Amino acid sequence: MEISPGLIIAVLFLLVVGVTIFAGVKTVPQGQQWTVERLGKYIRTLTPGLSVIIPYVDRIGHKLSLMETVLDIPSQEVITRDNATVTADGVVFFQVLDPVKAAYEVQDLLFALSSLAMTNVRSVIGAMDLDEVLSQRDQINRRLLSVVDQATLAWGIKATRIELRNIQPPQNLLDSMAKQMTAEREKRAEILTAEGAKQASILRAEGAKQAAVLEAEGRMEAAKRDAEARERLAEAEAKATQMVSQAIADGNVAAINYFVAQKYVEAFARFAESPNQKLVFMPMEASGVIASLGGIADLARHALGPDTSGNDGAGRQAKPRSMPARATGPKPAETTAPVPPARPWGAPLDDV
């Protein structure tokens, strides 16, 4: 089958028309702007949507994104003011505000922005000590952002944020910092321990002081109570002595017997309590002691006194008071005879 020349021409014409239409119609995505150059000269900017240019005369110069873009800052070694070497890297966030300036005011925008950020990182960190670099990262970011933003205004872009991702000192410096940190923590621990021991000593001293004060107050109170007890005991003894003296003055022989028997028994009690071995000879007859004890009982009955019915204090029929009979020897003429005096040592009983 033979193809006619007219058909070939028609196909070529349609192909040229299609290519021309495709070259003249442009679709710009959202968030981008394209510059149009006519014969190498900028004439206008295409906004998002469908646009038409003159084929074979106009062309797209630069396709720029208006969205915020992240640019990586390569890692580099930086010397601080105190001659410490650190390795730093980061990121830059920027946004194109003027596509024309970004396209025609700087060549290779990304490379220029990255180089500018690296230079300012060395400048800012080099003006600070190592301790400041490690502890004031936010201040470094703010200074970098201020410098880079002012430099990129002429390029039609806006630096929104600059962040240092990593600041790495050398290994030997890290070891020294670790030792310093350990020493500092040990120092703080020793200071806290010393302060705790000091506080504990103060509290113990205050407690001992309060205990001593309370003990002294207790002793003083006990001494007061003992003095009161001794005073009352002395008053009781004085009253008892007064009563005995009054009874003696009234001619009550039983009171004399009571007094003598009491001292007699107290003296023998002290002998019995002595820790030394002892042998006691009784220089008086036992009947004298019994008579004294009888006088004590008679004095008690006399103190109680008979009631109106003629009974004694115990409810029994009152009987005339009389001294107990002697164990040996003739019966005394009177029932209230006084206690016979003690016989001399070794004298026979009949001599008394």
C-alpha positions, 0 to 999 in steps of 0.5 A: 500500500502506497502512502500519499505525500499529503497524508504524511504532511497532515500527520506532521502538521498535527504533530507540530500543533500538538507539541506547540500546544504542549509547550505553550500550556503550563500547569503550576502546582500549589505552593510553587511559582515559576518564572517565565523568560522570553529570549533569556529575559525575565518577563513574569511569574506563573502562579499556581494553576493553568497558564499559557506562554508563547511557545518557542519564544517563552520558557520556564526559567526557575521553579521555586517552592514557596513552602518552608524548606529544611536545609541541612548544615554539614558537620564541621569542627569548630574551635572555641574561645578557650581553644577547645575543638568541638564538632557541630552540625544543624539544620536551617528552616527557610521560606522563599518570599520573593521568587524573582530575587531568589531566582536571579539575586543569588546563584545556587540558593541552597549552596549559598544558604548552607555555606552562610550558615556554616560560616556563622556557626564557626563565628558564633561558637568561636566567640564563646567558651566551651562551657557556654557552648554546651550550656547556652545552645538556645542563645547560639541558635538565636544569634545564628538566626539573627545573622543569617536572616539579615544576610538572606533578606537580599535573596528574597528568602526568610530564615525562620529557624536555625537549630544545632543538632549536635555539639560533640567535644573530643573524647579526651575532653569528655573524659576530663569533663566526666572526671570533673563532674564526678569530683564535683558530685563527690564534693557536694556529697561530702558537704551535705554529709558534713552539714548533716553531721553538724545538724545532728550534733546540734540536735543531740546537744540541744536534746542533751541540754533539754534532758539535763534541764529536765533532770535538774528540774526533776531533782529540784522537785524531788528535793522539794518533795523530800524536804516537805516529807521530812518536814511533815515527819518532823512535825509528826515526831514533834507532835508525838513527842509533845503528846508523850511529854504531856502524858508524862507531865500528867503523871501517866507512867505508861507514856514513859514506858512507851517512850523507853520501849520505843528507843529500846526496840530501835537500838536493837533493830540497829544492832540487828542491821549491822553487817558485822558479826556480833554477840550481844549480852543482855544486861537486863532481864527480859521482864523489863522489856515485856513490861515496857511493851505492856506499857505501850499497849496500856498507852494505846488503850488510854489514847482510845479512852472508854466510851460512855457505856464504860467500854474501852476503845475496842468495844470491850468492858473497860478495865482498870489499867495496870502494869503487867506482872513481872516474870519473876520476883514478888508482885509489886505493891502498885500496878503502875510501878515504874520500870526498874532500873537496869542492873549492873553487868554480872549482878545477880537478879535479886540485887535489882 
